[in-house]
């Protein structure tokens, strides 16, 4: 099937200018840029919300470092996959060190296109929605001064194209009136959850600006990801299964659905048979049906 169009929603929350300046000073104190501090905060917010430690976020990398490229016309940007594991309840400062190291490591290979990495990894590099390698990105954006033209009054206009490159993008706008921004694919995340995640991200940024020595367990945030159904968890243990869902059946065992990828993929019957060794007989689904893509309600469920 062809790539679908990601319908995007954008949420914004104000940040105090003093908070952004404190974050900038925090980064300088630990040999990190403001962007690295924002990226570490995104790892922390997502870790708290998802309950997961091993996370991969995307960041943009420019390709105009060499003088001969500086006058080249075109979008010279690559996406880097940055992986960090903030397990063990580190302090935010310790997490910042982990993220700084991971970002520097990723930048050592910035010339390798993400498309090439995905091609080399094959089907394992893509999620159920077709997103290559990562579905969350983080960025620091700055407002640009309006274009000055003789005889004209100009102003910046915020233009939302309504499309999302990733399932979720977390941003901080570094400007005289800074904001925390969250753009998401409407099919991947519902509006209520997105708004809660944005609020938690803004609160976390404010908290670490005031006290960066706080441990992740002491920072603002809440678990937003629901616990997985045992059948979904068991199906997801198969490397060929990229996404699974369960529909409860009031008249009997639940019904399971799975999206599979790979050169050789198991049948629904084989997947159900494999569940026998992982689940009690009372929890086995009536059937496992293979689908190309899980259908979703407008809220993403």
C-alpha positions as CSV (number, residue, x, y, z in Angstrom):
1,X,0.0,0.0,0.0
2,X,1.1,3.6,-0.7
3,X,2.2,6.0,2.0
4,X,-0.7,7.6,3.7
5,X,-1.0,11.4,4.4
6,X,-0.4,12.2,8.0
7,X,-3.1,14.6,9.3
8,X,-1.4,16.8,11.9
9,X,-2.6,18.7,14.9
10,X,-0.5,21.4,16.7
11,X,-0.7,22.3,20.3
12,X,1.2,25.2,22.1
13,X,1.9,26.2,25.7
14,X,3.8,29.3,26.8
15,X,7.2,29.2,28.6
16,X,8.6,32.0,30.7
17,X,11.6,33.7,29.0
18,X,13.5,33.2,32.2
19,X,13.0,29.4,32.0
20,X,14.6,29.2,28.5
21,X,17.5,31.4,29.7
22,X,18.0,29.1,32.7
23,X,18.0,26.1,30.4
24,X,20.6,27.8,28.2
25,X,22.8,28.5,31.2
26,X,22.4,24.9,32.4
27,X,23.6,23.5,29.1
28,X,26.6,25.9,29.0
29,X,27.5,24.7,32.5
30,X,27.6,21.1,31.3
31,X,29.1,21.6,27.8
32,X,25.8,21.2,26.1
33,X,23.7,23.4,23.8
34,X,20.2,24.6,24.5
35,X,19.0,22.0,21.9
36,X,20.7,19.2,23.8
37,X,19.0,20.3,27.0
38,X,15.6,20.3,25.2
39,X,16.3,16.9,23.7
40,X,17.1,15.5,27.2
41,X,13.9,17.0,28.5
42,X,12.0,15.3,25.6
43,X,13.6,11.9,26.6
44,X,12.6,12.5,30.2
45,X,9.0,13.4,29.4
46,X,8.5,10.5,27.0
47,X,10.2,8.1,29.4
48,X,7.8,9.1,32.2
49,X,4.7,9.1,29.9
50,X,5.5,5.7,28.2
51,X,7.1,3.9,31.2
52,X,9.9,2.8,28.8
53,X,13.7,3.4,29.2
54,X,15.1,2.5,25.8
55,X,14.0,5.3,23.5
56,X,15.0,6.6,20.1
57,X,14.3,10.2,19.0
58,X,15.0,11.9,15.7
59,X,16.8,15.2,15.3
60,X,17.7,17.3,12.2
61,X,21.3,17.6,11.2
62,X,22.6,20.2,8.7
63,X,25.0,19.4,5.9
64,X,26.6,22.8,5.1
65,X,29.7,22.4,7.3
66,X,32.1,22.4,4.3
67,X,32.6,25.8,2.7
68,X,31.9,24.5,-0.8
69,X,28.4,23.6,0.2
70,X,27.4,26.9,1.8
71,X,26.1,28.4,-1.5
72,X,24.4,25.3,-2.7
73,X,20.6,25.6,-3.2
74,X,18.4,22.9,-1.6
75,X,17.4,21.3,1.6
76,X,20.7,20.0,3.0
77,X,19.3,18.3,6.1
78,X,19.5,14.7,7.4
79,X,17.6,13.1,10.2
80,X,19.7,11.4,12.9
81,X,18.4,8.7,15.2
82,X,19.5,9.4,18.8
83,X,19.1,6.5,21.2
84,X,19.3,6.9,25.0
85,X,18.5,4.7,27.9
86,X,17.7,6.7,31.1
87,X,17.2,3.6,33.3
88,X,18.0,3.6,37.0
89,X,16.3,6.8,37.8
90,X,19.2,9.2,37.0
91,X,19.1,12.9,37.8
92,X,18.3,15.3,35.0
93,X,21.9,16.4,34.9
94,X,23.0,12.7,34.5
95,X,20.5,12.2,31.7
96,X,21.8,15.4,30.0
97,X,25.2,13.8,30.0
98,X,23.9,10.6,28.5
99,X,21.9,12.4,25.8
100,X,24.9,14.7,25.0
101,X,27.1,11.6,24.4
102,X,24.4,9.9,22.3
103,X,23.9,13.0,20.2
104,X,27.7,13.5,19.6
105,X,28.0,9.8,18.6
106,X,25.1,10.2,16.1
107,X,26.7,13.3,14.7
108,X,29.8,11.4,13.9
109,X,27.8,9.7,11.2
110,X,25.7,12.6,10.1
111,X,26.7,12.1,6.4
112,X,24.9,8.7,6.3
113,X,21.4,9.4,5.0
114,X,18.6,8.0,7.1
115,X,17.1,6.4,4.0
116,X,20.3,4.4,3.5
117,X,20.2,3.2,7.1
118,X,16.6,2.1,6.7
119,X,17.5,0.4,3.4
120,X,20.3,-1.6,5.1
121,X,18.1,-2.6,8.0
122,X,15.3,-3.8,5.8
123,X,11.8,-4.4,7.1
124,X,12.9,-4.3,10.7
125,X,13.5,-0.6,10.4
126,X,9.9,0.3,9.8
127,X,7.1,0.5,12.2
128,X,3.5,-0.6,11.6
129,X,2.6,2.8,10.1
130,X,5.6,2.7,7.7
131,X,7.7,5.2,9.7
132,X,11.4,4.5,9.2
133,X,13.3,3.7,12.3
134,X,11.7,6.4,14.5
135,X,8.3,8.0,15.0
136,X,9.2,10.9,17.4
137,X,11.4,13.9,16.7
138,X,12.6,16.8,18.8
139,X,13.7,20.3,17.7
140,X,14.6,23.8,18.8
141,X,13.2,26.5,16.5
142,X,13.8,30.2,16.4
143,X,11.6,32.9,15.0
144,X,13.0,34.7,11.9
145,X,12.9,38.5,11.5
146,X,10.4,39.6,8.9
147,X,11.7,40.3,5.4
148,X,12.5,44.0,5.0
149,X,11.5,45.5,1.6
150,X,11.4,49.2,0.6
151,X,8.0,50.7,0.8
152,X,6.4,47.6,2.4
153,X,5.3,46.7,6.0
154,X,6.0,43.0,6.6
155,X,5.2,40.6,9.4
156,X,5.7,36.9,10.1
157,X,2.7,34.7,9.6
158,X,2.5,31.2,11.2
159,X,1.6,28.7,8.5
160,X,0.4,25.3,9.5
161,X,0.3,22.9,6.5
162,X,-1.7,20.4,8.5
163,X,0.7,17.6,7.8
164,X,3.1,15.7,10.1
165,X,6.4,14.2,9.1
166,X,6.5,12.1,12.3
167,X,3.9,10.6,14.6
168,X,5.0,13.1,17.3
169,X,7.3,16.1,17.2
170,X,8.2,18.0,20.4
171,X,9.6,21.5,20.0
172,X,10.7,24.5,22.0
173,X,10.5,27.9,20.3
174,X,13.4,30.2,21.3
175,X,12.0,33.6,20.9
176,X,11.1,36.7,23.0
177,X,7.8,35.0,23.9
178,X,9.0,31.3,24.0
179,X,6.6,28.4,23.6
180,X,6.5,24.7,24.0
181,X,5.0,23.1,20.9
182,X,3.7,19.6,20.1
183,X,2.7,18.4,16.7
184,X,1.2,15.0,16.2
185,X,-0.3,12.7,13.7
186,X,-4.1,12.6,14.5
187,X,-4.2,8.8,13.8
188,X,-1.3,8.1,16.2
189,X,-2.3,10.2,19.2
190,X,-5.6,11.6,20.4
191,X,-6.1,15.2,21.2
192,X,-6.5,14.8,25.0
193,X,-3.4,12.7,25.4
194,X,-1.4,15.1,23.2
195,X,-2.5,18.1,25.3
196,X,-1.6,16.2,28.5
197,X,1.9,15.3,27.1
198,X,2.5,18.9,26.1
199,X,1.6,20.2,29.5
200,X,3.9,17.6,31.1
201,X,6.7,18.6,28.8
202,X,6.3,22.3,29.6
203,X,6.1,21.6,33.4
204,X,9.2,19.4,33.2
205,X,11.2,22.1,31.4
206,X,10.3,24.6,34.0
207,X,11.1,22.2,36.8
208,X,14.6,21.3,35.6
209,X,15.4,24.9,34.9
210,X,14.9,25.5,38.6
211,X,16.5,22.3,39.9
212,X,18.4,20.2,37.4
213,X,19.6,17.8,40.1
214,X,16.1,16.3,40.5
215,X,15.8,12.6,39.6
216,X,13.4,11.6,36.8
217,X,11.0,10.1,39.4
218,X,10.8,13.5,41.0
219,X,9.9,15.4,37.9
220,X,6.4,16.4,36.8
221,X,4.6,13.9,34.5
222,X,2.3,11.0,34.5
223,X,2.1,7.6,32.9
224,X,0.0,8.1,29.7
225,X,0.5,4.7,28.0
226,X,-2.0,2.1,29.0
227,X,-0.7,-1.3,30.0
228,X,-0.7,-3.7,27.1
229,X,-3.2,-6.6,26.8
230,X,-1.4,-9.9,27.6
231,X,-2.3,-11.2,24.1
232,X,-0.8,-8.0,22.5
233,X,2.3,-8.3,24.6
234,X,2.7,-12.0,23.7
235,X,2.1,-11.4,20.0
236,X,4.6,-8.5,19.9
237,X,7.3,-10.9,21.2
238,X,7.4,-12.4,17.7
239,X,9.9,-10.4,15.6
240,X,7.6,-10.6,12.5
241,X,4.8,-8.8,14.3
242,X,5.0,-5.0,14.1
243,X,1.7,-4.2,15.6
244,X,-1.1,-6.1,17.3
245,X,-4.5,-5.4,18.8
246,X,-7.2,-7.3,20.8
247,X,-11.0,-6.8,20.7
248,X,-12.8,-8.3,23.7
249,X,-15.6,-10.6,22.8
250,X,-18.5,-10.7,25.3
251,X,-19.6,-14.1,24.0
252,X,-16.3,-15.9,24.3
253,X,-12.5,-15.6,23.9
254,X,-11.1,-12.3,22.6
255,X,-10.3,-11.7,18.9
256,X,-6.7,-10.8,18.0
257,X,-5.4,-8.9,15.0
258,X,-1.8,-8.5,13.8
259,X,0.3,-6.7,11.2
260,X,3.3,-8.7,10.1
261,X,6.3,-7.8,8.0
262,X,9.3,-9.6,6.6
263,X,10.3,-11.9,3.8
264,X,8.8,-15.0,5.5
265,X,5.9,-14.2,7.8
266,X,3.8,-16.5,10.0
267,X,0.2,-17.2,9.4
268,X,-2.5,-16.2,11.9
269,X,-2.9,-19.9,12.8
270,X,0.8,-20.2,13.5
271,X,0.8,-17.1,15.7
272,X,-2.1,-18.4,17.7
273,X,-0.3,-21.7,18.2
274,X,2.8,-19.9,19.4
275,X,0.6,-18.2,22.0
276,X,-0.1,-21.5,23.7
277,X,3.4,-21.5,25.2
278,X,3.1,-18.0,26.4
279,X,-0.4,-17.6,27.8
280,X,-2.8,-19.7,29.9
281,X,-5.5,-21.5,28.0
282,X,-8.2,-19.1,29.4
283,X,-6.4,-16.1,27.8
284,X,-5.9,-17.5,24.3
285,X,-7.7,-15.6,21.6
286,X,-10.4,-17.3,19.5
287,X,-8.3,-16.4,16.4
288,X,-5.4,-14.3,15.2
289,X,-6.3,-12.4,12.0
290,X,-3.6,-10.8,9.8
291,X,-4.3,-7.4,8.4
292,X,-2.3,-4.9,6.3
293,X,-2.9,-2.1,8.8
294,X,-4.9,-1.8,12.0
295,X,-8.0,0.4,11.5
296,X,-8.3,3.3,14.0
297,X,-11.0,5.5,15.3
298,X,-10.5,9.3,14.9
299,X,-8.9,9.5,18.4
300,X,-6.2,7.1,17.3
301,X,-7.4,4.0,19.2
